[in-house]
């Protein structure tokens, strides 16, 4: 049986409550054996250096961050963890298309 896949989009600033919601949701999904794909865009790219998000990758989440968003919000891509995929909207489209469920926190 194929594993379930959950895609999550985060576009809010690090101070927004959705940042914590995404963390809790991702942890719960990973505990249940769900493959989780996070995509950070707009102000959400600022969370790419958040240690809590890096720990989600340690637990098995796959994370992509919008390279253009990093440029627009002053997030230097050289400081982005090597496990994070710097990408564009084509990757987001693939996540949406390839996941069983997709949630957007905007």
Secondary structure, DSSP 8 states (H G I E B T S, - for coil): ----EEEEEE-S-TTSTHHHHHHHHHHHHHHTT-EEEEEE-GGGGGGGG-HHHHHHHHTT-EEEEEHHHHHHTT--GGGS-TTSEEE-HHHHHHHHHH-SEEEEE-
